[in-house]
Amino acid sequence: MRALDARVHECRRCPRLVEWRERVAREKRRSFATDEYWGRPVSGFGPGDARLLVVGLAPAAHGANRTGRMFTGDRSGDWLYAALHRASFASQPKSTGRDDGLELFDCRVTSAVKCAPPANRPNPDERKRCAPFLREEIELLLPTLRCVVALGGFGWANTLRMLDEIGFDIPTPRPKFGHGAEVTLARGDRQLHLVGSYHPSQQNTFTGRLTEEMFDAVWRRARALLG
């Protein structure tokens, strides 16, 4: 897993994303003017033998693209790690930087696309070029992996696509994303649970589409599925 993380950090496959992430790191947001931005692809965070994998969309321009760790340094991360802490998957409720002492227990957090995209929208070619990273990450976790929580429809669709390529049987019609949606996938005698959650973006949390109670219910369900 460390070797995969190192290859992710050096990737320059997508010219548009490289230009964008590096420009953001140079120009910076005024509130982070004194910060040294990461400005590179962001690998997954958490142990390589986790039973739970959390899949988001992509690093945030002034969050993970700044701090170098997924869901760290932005409002979405505040929601995610606070919820993971309440469910005993995280050592603390705050995630501010790579040196803040945060540890994840039996849980790894990653994204379908590893670079911050303009307007938070990677294009189809960029998604395709980045897909092998997520696939390899899942394959490395397979000896222990039991549950995947997909944050948002993008994370759900990309996780299903990778599991299909790896050889899991995907039901027809294809399972639809929704908050609390759940499907159990099989590969031979091996089962893997996929659970959907609304993404903890400000668009969802500020409007009340995703509440703390709704979010906590997802992590309680994940904990139950792990046994």
C-alpha positions, 0 to 999 in steps of 0.5 A: 500500500505504501508503494501505491501511495508513492506512485499516486503522489507522483502521477501527472497523467492528466494535464488539466488536473496537474495545471489546476492543482498546482495553480491553486497551490501557488495562488492559494486562498487568502485565509491560507496564504501562509500555508505550504500547499501540497499541490499533488495527487492525494493518496488514501489515508488509513491502515492497509489492512482495514475492513472498512473503506470510505470512497469519496469523489476527489480532494478539495482544492483548499482541503486535501490539495492543501494539506495532503490528506483526504478530507483534511482541512475543510468542512466536509472533513470536519463532518466525516472525521467527527462521525468516524470518531463517534463510531470509534473508527477515528482517534479524534474528531478533528482533522486539520493537517498531516501532523495532527496525530489523527489515526484511523482504526480498521478504516481507510479513507480514499477517493475515486479521483486523486487530484483536485478537479476544477469545479470539483468535476473531473471529466470522463478521460480523467476518471478513466486514467485515475481508475486503476489507482482505486482498483489497485487500492481495493485489491490490496485491501481485499484480504481484510475488506468487508464493507465500503461506504460510498460518499455520493453517487460518484463514489458509488458508481466508481466503486461498483465499476471497480468491483465489477472489474475485480470479479464481484457479481453486480446485480441487474439492474445495477444497484441505485445510489441513495442515502442508506442504500445497501447491497451485498456483492459476491465473488465466489464464497466471498461477500462484500457490503456496499453502503451509500451515503450523501456526501458531507459537502456544505451543499448537503449539510447546510441545506439539511439534506444530510443531518448528523443523525442521518450520517451517524446511522451510516457508520452504525450500519457499517459497524454492524456489518463488520460484526 
